[in-house]
Amino acid sequence: MAITSKEINLGQLTAELGGKGLIANYNDPKKKVILAADGVDLTDAELDEAIKNHVPIDKSVAKTALLNKLGITAEEATLLLS
């Protein structure tokens, strides 16, 4: 288990740990509780190290950059996906 005030992208952190399942409680933003899901082999030291090295990607910025790269608007992307 780890407790952090750091901004965390849980899906990204899970991927950074090789897909090891995590669960989290963000009720207190200054004391986010993150731990391995039941049956997941992950030590507290491994989790602490992963959190220390974690740099969350802002999905909205990444989406905007991708739309710009593709040269389409969000509305056009929505139309393509519907």
N, C-alpha and C positions, 0 to 999 in steps of 0.2 A: 504494500500500500504506500502511496505517496500523497502528500498534501502540498499544494502549490498555489501561489497567486498568479503564476505565469499564464499567459493566454495559451490555450491548448486547442488544437484542431484534433479531436479524438479520432476521427477516421484516418487522418494523415498519420497520427502517432501510431495507430494500430498497424498501418502499412509499414512504417519505419521499423516496427518490431517484428517484421516478417509475417504479419497477419495474425499475430497472437491477440486473442480477444481481450478487450478491456471494458470495464464499466466505470462510470464516473458519476459523481454527485457535484453539481455546480450551484447548489442552493446558496452558498456563500462564496462570491467571486474571489474573495481574498484567501479562502481556504478550500480550494477545489480538491476533492478526494478522488483519486484515480487508483484503481486496482485491477489485477488480472481477474478475468472471469473464472468461474468454477472450472476446474480441470485443466487450466492453462499453466504450463510450466514456465514461470517467469519469477525471478528473484526480485526482491525490493531494490537491490543494487542495480540490476539491469534496468528496472523501471526508472529509478532515479537518474541514471546515466542517459537514458533515452529522453527524459523530460528536460534534462540539462542541455542536451544538444538539439532539442526540438525548436524549429523556427516555423511557426504556423503560416501557411499560405492563405492569404485573404482570397476566398473564392470569388467574391464580386470583382476584385481587381483582375484575377486570372481570367474570368469570363469576359470582361470588357476587352482585355488584351487579345483574347482569341477571336472575338467578334471583329475587332479592328483588323487583325491579321487576315481574316476571311473576307473582310470588306462587306459585311452584312450587319443589319441592325438586329436588336433583340427581338423585335416583332417578326422580322424575316426568319430568324432562327426558330422561333415558336411555330411559325407557319410550316417550316420544313419538318418539324418534329411531330406535327399533329396529323 
